[in-house]
Amino acid sequence: MLSSNLSRDASGVLCFAGQRTDDLAAQYGTPLYLMDEDRIRSNCRMYRKALRESFEGQALPLYASKASCFTQMLRIMAEEGMGLDVVSRGEICTAKRAGFPMERVCFHGDGKTTEDIRTALQEHVGCFIVDGIDELLALQKEADALGVHQKVLLRITPGIDPHTYEAVSTGKVDVKFGVPIETGQAFEFVRLALAQSALDVAGLHCHVGSMVFDEMVFEDTSDVMLDFIALLQKELGFITQVLDLGGGYGVRYLESDKTMDIAVRIRALSEHIRRKAECVQVPMPYILMEPGRSIVADAGLTVYTVSAVKHIPGFKSYAITDGGMTDNPRYCLYGAKYTVLPVVASDEEATAVFDLAGRCCESGDILQPAVLLPAGLRRGDLVAMCTTGAYHYSMASNYNRLGRPPVVMLREGKSALAVRRETPDDLCALDI
Ligand SMILES: *Cc1c(COP(=O)(O)O)cnc(C)c1O
């Protein structure tokens, strides 16, 4: 099985976190997002331990809440001692409801509005990640008006290609995020930030992309950042106390994907950073990392009911589900690959090829092309899609006025709703 929280019981039924997925589907309905809470917690602990041990206590992982954000999830992050990345007032509000300590919250985003800035200042978020000069000046103005001092990190674009999908690549010179080093703009950005009376520049932030497997991406990024840190020290006398390296470690969606030991990677990275800091003669900064996907992706499984099977002789077969691009837009967005499994393994092998489709009014509403499922698949059968914990619930939409599926947390053999199913009445609730 793709992940150790997947198994089949003696009768061939797919179990997730030790619980029968057919029973869960019967209890909560489909489409259904299941989340393995024990796995979420163990992923957090792995990151915290690896960072603590590798950087002698001078490091912290921040959970990138955009990967999956709801109150119960952020409560878990608070309990596990994580920091938190947020990018909107909605995420700040969720953090507050979860009782998340605001001093461990970092406010991200390339398009913060004045209202966003005011809310975040009033809620006393620990840190702003300032994306550029327009935001810098707006933040100075608002902080000054409120008579507060705000800690900030400055988002810098290191000019690194993470060798991943174009749509999730964020570190190259000409992306919309941050301020590039290569053009000289980052240097001016730092100089200007240091001159702002209401802002306390603690350090720098960078994030080069998502689904990173390449061995050297974080090492190369740190090299570029530490060279820049050394330049700032020499030219401006500025000591960078905090270096945030962003998120991005990849996860396995397919059996054929590489396995990666993140703890081992972090240890190697820490040694690399220490050597580089020594070499360019800057003090070791406090290190932040911002994992999202690698905290929650393998803790998620989506269960669908097949609504229809269509065979088009000489062409292809479709298995149409009760979900679709509304609960998972990732194949439509960037061709994301997945492992799809029948919930009940029959005697018959999974040998027929289907395009797993959704119910939305778009021909492109495909969850995954060419998946292997039993040839006798029919209406009413259940199928499961693996590794759906990250960027699924958080990316879900209401296209066709479909309600978003519930999120059910699985822990120590028990299940409980964390987000209830959206009803047709919920969907009409905002209409005047
Ligand atoms: C998306 C994002 C992350 C998280 O990335 P993952 O690939 O989910 O680990 C972290 N930091 C920033 C700035 C991001 O935009």
The ligand as an ORCA input file, in Angstrom:
! r2SCAN-3c Opt
* xyz 0 1
  C       2.402     27.064     -0.090
  C       3.434     27.636      0.781
  C       4.006     26.842      1.776
  C       3.693     25.392      1.948
  O       4.133     24.638      0.868
  P       4.006     23.032      0.896
  O       4.438     22.628     -0.445
  O       2.571     22.730      1.161
  O       4.905     22.536      1.986
  C       4.915     27.440      2.616
  N       5.246     28.756      2.496
  C       4.694     29.544      1.538
  C       5.094     30.960      1.469
  C       3.782     29.015      0.656
  O       3.270     29.794     -0.296
*
